[in-house]
Amino acid sequence: MEHKEPIPDPLDQPLQWKSLIIKTLFLVAVLLVIYIILDLLFREQLLIAGVWLSRELGYGGVAIYTFVVDAVIIPTTADVVFPFAMEWNPYILLTVMSAASILGGYLGYWIARSFNHFRYVQKVTGSYRKRGESLISRYGAWAVVIAGFTPIPFSTICWIAGLLKVPA
């Protein structure tokens, strides 16, 4: 019977911070390019949609707009509705926006996670996923929470978490 060497667990190895940072910056750069292209192509339409939804549909329109903005990586933010909602009850407005943002983030996460069955996505995220899982195992969901306070859009963070299969 042949003796095989055990396969090393990537979680037992120290993180290669330089490599991880370079890969992260590359991924962010790619997403930023996509974001800029979408911004150049659709910014005016997205602003018009935000204004129309908030004026015509009230809180429901704000919820729809916030949900879509946080579910899909598009070049706008939910802040577009604030000038049109200045007279509204701020507690209700922020509650509606927060709930819609959380639900949109979850949808973005699951959309990205469903992309993992594509070979290309598996190849691109394979080594990155191991390091991401290592960070998540060390810091738990706090790694995603902390990333949410960076200038990277919330929807992008949710998609990255989905691609890395961070536990929901």
N, C-alpha and C positions, 0 to 999 in steps of 0.2 A: 504494500500500500504506500502510495506517495504522500510525503508530508508537504503541505502547502503553507506558505507564510501567510499569517493573518493579514487581511486588508486593513491598512491604517484608517482609523476613524478621523474624518476631517475636523471633528470637534475637539479631538485631543491635540491637534497641531496648533501652534500659535498663529494668530492672524497675521497675514502679510499686509500690513496697513498701507504701504505704498501702492501695491498692486490693487488693493480694494479701492483706494481713493482714486486711482487712475481710471479704473473701470467705472466707478460711480460718476466721475466727471464726464467720461465719454458718453454714458447713458443719458445723463442730464443734458449734455450738448446735443445729442440726437433728438431728444424730446423737445428741447428749446428750438431747434431748427424747424421741427414739425409745427410747433406752437406759433412761431413767427410766420411761417408760410400760411397757416390757417388764418392768422391775424390779418395778413395782407389781403387775403382773398375774401374773408367773411366778416370783418370787424363791423362794418356799417350795418349789415343785416342782423348781427347779434345784438347790437345796441337797439335797433328798431324793435326787435322781438322783446327785449327786456322792458322797454318803455311801454309797448302795447300790452304785454301781459300784466304789468303792474297797474296800469291805468284802467284797463277793461275788466280784468278778472280779480283785482284786489289781492287779498292774502293768498287765494288759490293760485293766481298767476305768479306771484312771488315764489310760492312753493314749487310750481312747475319749473320756473326759470332756474331757481337754485338747484333743484334736483338734477336737471339736465347739465348744468354747468359743472357740477361736482361728480357726475357719473361719467362724463365723456371729456377727454382732454381737448377743450376748445379755448380759444384765446379771448376770454372775457371772465369777469368775476361777477358774483352776485351783488357786488357793491353798486352796480349800475342802477338798481332799483331804489337806492336810498334817497336821491333827490325827489322822487315821486311819492315817497312814503313818509316824508317828514312830519306830516300831521297825524299819522297813524299811531296807534298805541305801541310804544317801543317794546313792551314786554311780549305782546302777542306777535309782533313782527319778528323779533329775534328768536322767539320760540318756534315759529313757523319755519324761519330760515334755517335754524339749527337742525330741526327734525328733517327737513328736506335735504340738507347737506349731508347728514349722517346716512340717510337712505341712499342718496346719490353716490356717496363714497362706497357703500357696500355694493351697489350695482356695478360700479367701475371695477372694484376688486374682483367680483365674480366674472365679469367680462374678461378681464386680463387673465384670470386663473384658467378660464376655459380655453385660452389660446395655447396653453401648455401642451396640448396634444399635437401641435404642429412641430415637425422635426426642426425646422429652422429656429423657432422660438426656444426649443429645448437646447439646441446647440449654442445659441447666443447666451442664454441665461444659465447654462449648466454649471460652469465653474463659479459664476457669480452667485448662483443659488446656494451653493455649499457655504460660501462665506456669509451670505445673508442669513442662512439658517443658523450659522454659528453665532452671529450677532443677536439674532432673535432668541436663541436658547440662553444666551447670557443675560440679555436685558429684557426679554419678553416683549410684550406689546408696547412697552415704553419706548422701544426703538422707533416704532411707527409714530407714536404720540410726539416724541421729540422731533422727528422729521417733519411733522405737521407744523411746527413753529419756524421752519426754515422758509426762505423765499420761494422755494419750489411749490407750485400750486398743489392744493390738497388733492385734486383729481389725479395728478401725476403720482403722488405718494401712494394713493390707493391702488393705482395700476401697477406700480412697482411691487407693492406688497402682494398683489395678486399673482404677478409673474413669478415672484419668489416663493409662492405658496406659503406665505406667513399664515399661521393658524388664525382663523377668523374668531 
